[in-house]
Amino acid sequence: MSTVQSVVESRFPKITEEGLEDLRKRIGVQITDTVEPWNYEATRDAIRHYAHGIGDDNPLWTDPAYAAKTKYGSIVALPSFLFSTSRIVSGYVGGLAGVHAMWAGADWTWYKPVLRNDVISTQSYLKDLIEHKTRFAGRAFQQIYHVDFFNQKGDKVSECDSWVFRTDRDEARERGTKYTDARGRVEKFTNEQLAEFYKLYEKEEIRGANARYWEDVKEGEQLPRMMKGPMTVTGFICYAQGWGGLYIRANKLAWKMQSKHPGLGIKNRFNVPDCPERVHWDEAFALEVGAPGAYDYGPERCSWLTHQVTNWIGDEGFLRKAKCQIRRHNPDGDVVFIDGVVSRKYVEGGKHLVEISQNAQTHRGEVSAHGSAIVELPARGAR
């Protein structure tokens, strides 16, 4: 084996028992030293930028004149906006410096809406560390965090468990994975295929002021199919603009972050430390870590699933719970179809609730994500 091969194969830090033991000591301990969030406040612009970052043009989030006529009286932040108010919930993990972290899911509960100009604060801690055997990189560790979200009045508006999988980058690249045959794949679409895809955008319905009543919903009822894509690096960057990214820093600020956390500076082709987040726009680097190409963000895909639900429930509905589990990378060039079905309707604590099961697949039929949601709907005659 040549020296060059040796350097390439051992380029990235490894998961070690010492590092794992250090992480286990952090379980249950409140996190006080973290990077500031992208958004402290749910301003009109911050909400709009996040909504547009996932392709959501619901006027309840984006049009002050429209929102003023709703029961809220002002613009409301879409539920997934809270990703932009916490680096922890979005995948900013501690420990195992330089070891790859793939955001893989979240389990959200919302208690109150976040209104325009609400100020959000958070409390968070490492909840658990679980070992798994994966097809992507063999031995992997699921690192689970819990985050509570509060508004300026001290009201708890939401809480979330989110998790990442920590994997050895070299192992994922060299061992062969479920992406071995897909790495760098380019499959051009015909104009006819694109025209067929875009019909789903033409038909996308925002329920809005047309209330969906609990009594009218039937178990087994299908939600309108939602499409996201075809994936482009431009689209991934649009999401980062609204969400903020975890490690995207320029010039002096990048140097300060990498000086404090050396594992975040991964050398590029000029031997310059650059952020690990560039797997979302730098295909060559994405291939190095075993991914099929530059790919979407995990919180972005979770937000797509909640987008389908908020379109369906309308202004009078409220998203209470949502869970998303990421199953694979969606690289540049993929199309994702999101389907949902009403799996249960029930009344609990005086609330009229509907449970929804969701499944997201690529245009090739590959499972992209699973999800579920519980929504509260208005009932006829209810106060």
N, C-alpha and C positions, 0 to 999 in steps of 0.2 A: 504494500500500500504506500502511495507517495505521501510526502509531507503535506502537499496541498490538500489531498483527500482527507488526511487526518485532521487538518485545521477546520475544513468544512464540516466534517462529521461531528466535531466537538465544539462547534461555534457557540452554542447556547448553554446557559447554566442548567443544571440538572435538579430534579426533586431529590432532596436528601432527608434522611431521618432526623437530622438536627433541625432542619428547617420546619419539618412537620411538627416536631415537638414544641418548637417556639410558637407555631400557630395554635396548637392545642391549648397553650397557656392563655391565649387571648379570648377563648370562648367565654361569652357572657360578660366581658369587660367593655364598658361603654367607650366608644371611640371619641377621642377629643382632638386628635391631631390629624386633620384631613384637609384636602385641597378644597378651596371655596367652590360653591356650586356655580353653574353657568347662570342661573337665575335665582335671585333672592325674592323677587317680586313678580307677581302675575300681571305685568303691564299689558296694555293693549298690543304693543309690538311683540313682546315676548310670546304671548299666546298665539298671535297670528303666525309668527315665524315657526313655532313648533307645529302648528296645524298644517301649514303649507309644506313643512319638511316631510310630512307623511302623505301629502296629497289630499288633505281634508279641507274642503271649502264650505263646511257647515257655517251658515251665517251666525249661529249662536255663539261661535268662537270669534268670528272675524268682522261682524257688521254691527257697530254700536247702535245704529238706528233700528235695526231689526231686533236686537237683543233687548232694547229698552221696552219693547212691547210684550216681552215674555214675563213669566212670573218672577224671574230673577231681577228684572229691571236694568240689567247691565250685561256686558259680555261675561261669559263664563269660560273658565279654562277647561279644555277637554281633559278627561281623566288622566290620560297618559302624559300630560304636561308635567306632572310631578317628577318624571324621570329627569327633567332638566334642573330640578331643585336639590338633587342629591347625587354626588359622585359615587357614593357607596352603592345605592340601589342600581346604579347604571353599570357597575362592574369595576370600580376603583378598589382593588383588593390589596391587602397588606400581606407581608411575608413572602417567602420563596422568590427572592429578587431575581428578575430576568426569566422566570418560568412563565410560559405562555398561559394566558387566562382567556377562556372563551365563555362569554356570557351565554347562559343556556336556559333561563326561565325566570318567571316571577309569579308570585301569588299575592294579588292585591285585594285590599278591602277599603272601600270609601265610605265615610260617614257623613260628610258635608261637602257641598260644592265649593270649589275655589273660585272666588269672584275677582273681577278686575281690580287690580291694585292690592289684593291680599299679599301680605308678607309671610313667607313660609320659612319655618325653622325645622330642624330635624334632630332626632336622637337615634343613634345606631350602635349595633354591636355585632360581633361575630357569633352566629347562632350554633353552627355545627361544621364539622369537617368529616366527610364520608368518602371512603375509598371505593373506587369502581374499576372494573375491567372494561375497556372500550375498544371498539373497532378502529377508532381514529388514531389512538396513540397508546394502546395497551393500558398500562396502569395510569389512572387519573384520579384526582381528588376533587370532589364536589365541595365547594366552599360557600356556605350559606350565611347570608347577612340578614338581619332584621332592622328595618328603619321605620320610625314613627314620624309623621308629618303634622305640624301644628300651624295654625294661622296666627296673626298678630294679637288675637284675643286670648290665645292659649287653648283654643278649641282644637281637639284632635280631628283632623280632616281625613286622614288616611293612615294605613300601615301596610307594610309589604315585606315579604320574604323574597329575596332574589338570590340567585346562585350563579357561580361560574364553575367551569371545570379547568383545573390546572393540569397541564400536560407538558411533557418534554418535547420541545420543538424539533430537536434532531430525531427523536424516536418517531414522531408523526411523519416526518419527511422520508425516513429511510425504510421503515418497516413495511410500507405498503398499506393503504387504507381503502375505505370504501370510495375514495376519490381518485384512486390510482389511474383509472381509465378516463376520468373526467378532467384531470388537471390540464389547464390551458385549452380546453375544448372550445372551439368556435363553430356554432351552427347558425348559419345565416337564415333569417326569416324571409319568406316571400312577402311581397306587398299584399297579397291576398290574405296571408296569415295575420299580418298586422292589422288589416282592415277588420278581420273577424274579432281579434282581440279588443280593438278599440270600441266595438259595439257595446262592450260591458261598461266602458266609461260613459258612453252616450246614455245608457239606461240606468246609471247609478242614481238611486233615489235617496234623498235626504228627507226623512219623515217630517221634521220641523214642527210647525204649529198644528199639523193634522194629528191630533192625539191618538195614540194607539191604546185602546182600553183592554184591561186584563181579561174581561169577559169575552172579547172577540178573538183571543189567541187560542189556538188549539195545539195540543201535544202532537208532535210529528210535523208541525208546520215548518216549512223551509224558509230560511232567510234568503233574500236575493244574493246571488253569488257576487263576490267582490273580487276585482283583479288588482294586482300591484305589479307594475313592470311594463314592458320588459326592463329588467334591471340594467342600470347604467351607473358608471362611477359618478356621473353628474348627480344622479339621484341620491347616492350615498352621501355625497357632499352636502346636498340640500338638507338631508336629515341632520348632519353634523352642525349645520348653521343654526338650526332651531334647538337642538339638544345640547350642543356645546362641546361634544367630544370629551374624552377623559384626559388625553395627553397632548392635545394639539396646542402647542405654544410656539412663539416665534422669537428668534434672536436671543436677547438677554434672558427672557422669561423661560425659554427652553433650556438654556444653560443652567439657570438657577434650579429648575426642577431636576435636571439630570445630575447636577452636583449633589443634590440632597438624596436622590434615589438613582444611583448609578445603573441599576438594572434596567431602567427605562430608556437608556441611550443605546440603541442597537445600531451598529455601524452600517452606513449605506455604502454605495459603490465608490464614494469619494473618501471613505474611511471617516466620515463625519457621523457622530451619534445622532440618530433620528428616532422618532417615537415608534413604539410597537403598533400603534393604531394604524399605521400606514398599510397594514394588510387590507384595508378597505379601499385603497386607491392605487396601491403599488402592486401590480400583478406579480412581478418577479419576486418580491418579498413574500407575498401570500403563498406562492408555490414553494418557497423555501421552508415554510412552517407546515407544509403538508396540506394546505387548503387547495381547492380546485381552481382558484383564481381570486382576484379582488372581490370581496363579498359584502353583503349588507350587514348592518348592525343588529344585534339581538334585540335591544329595546325598541328599535325601529319596527321589527316584525311583531313584537308584542303590541305595539301601538296600532299596527294595521288590524289586528284582531279586534281590539276595542273600537276601532273606527267602524268596522262593520256593525257592531252592536249599537253604537250611539246613533248611527244613521237610521237604524231600524226602530229604536224606542221613541224617537222624537223628543221634543222639548219638555214634555210633561213626564217623561220617564227618567229614572236615575239608575246609573250603573253602580251596583252595590259591591260585587265581587268579580274578579277576573283572574284566570290562571292561564299561563302560557308555558309550553314546554317546546324548546327548539330541538329539532331533530336532525338538521343538516345545514350546511352553508348554502346560501343562495348567491352564486357568483354572478358577475356581470354577464348579461345575456339570458338569464332565467326569467320566466314569467311565473307568477304565483297566483293561484286561484284559492279563494277562501270561501268555504261553504259552512253554513250553520243550520242547526235544526233545534226546534223547541223540544227538549227532553222531558220537561216537567213544568207544571204550574201548580202553585199552592199558596195558601195564606198562612203567615206566621207572624205572631206579634202584631196583628192588625195590618200588616203589610201584604199587599198583593204582589206575589213574586213569580218570576218565570226563570227557569234554568235553561241555558242554551249550550249545546255542544258544538264545537268548531273543529274544522280540519282544514289545513292548508296544504296544497300540493303544487308541485311545479307542473309546467306544461308537458313534462315527460312522465307524469304520474308518480314522482318521488314525493314521499311525505316530508314536508317542510316544517310543520309545527302542528301541535294539538293545542286546543284551548277550550275553556269553558267560562261561562259567565252567569251571574245571577243579577237580574234587573228587577227594579220595582216599577210597576206601571200603575197609572190611575185606574180607579174602578168607578163605574157609573153609580152615582148616588152616595159615594163615600165622601166624608168630609175632608 
